[in-house]
């Protein structure tokens, strides 16, 4: 075996090893990125569950129900915004992505929907002998 042939085989072997390692690292990084994305989505879902639970609780309560609840101001130390302009959907802007959730059991009274991070007040008001009820959501100043 000549020295030149041995050197060529060594270079080819090292090249394949580097290529295999690079492909393996790219696959691991892609899997890690998907995992982090799923974790972020789950954290946004947890905040949405807080809002959804409060709305459902207010809907099932009698007239005059009022409660102050807290929506975290950040998720994993990353700030985000949350709003509901029409009382039907809740929009989150978090980590460069927008998430839209629809509230169950109808909508909030859109004349009184002002949702923000921090403390919010939800209350139920009924008129005409409890036939027409509205659930309103306002931030606490």
C-alpha angles and dihedrals in degrees: 000000000000125000091239093055092048091050091050092050090048092051091048092048092049090047092053091047092052091046092049091048092048093051091047092051092048091052092049092048091051091050091049092050091051090048092052091048091053090049091052091050091050091052091051089049089053091056090046090053089057090056094042092049092051092050092048091048092051092048092053094046127089124262114288094038112150132173138168116218136176129239111194114252093219140018113219089345091303116120120228140176128235128188144154114205098177104028093242103081135032118216123204123192106196133156093348094309132101120221122191123197128181120221116237125234097032126300143299121261098277092207089067107035117123111148124180140154114276124035119358131180122219124189140170123223124185130187136182095043094314095304097115113043131172130192113213129195123199134167118248112237 
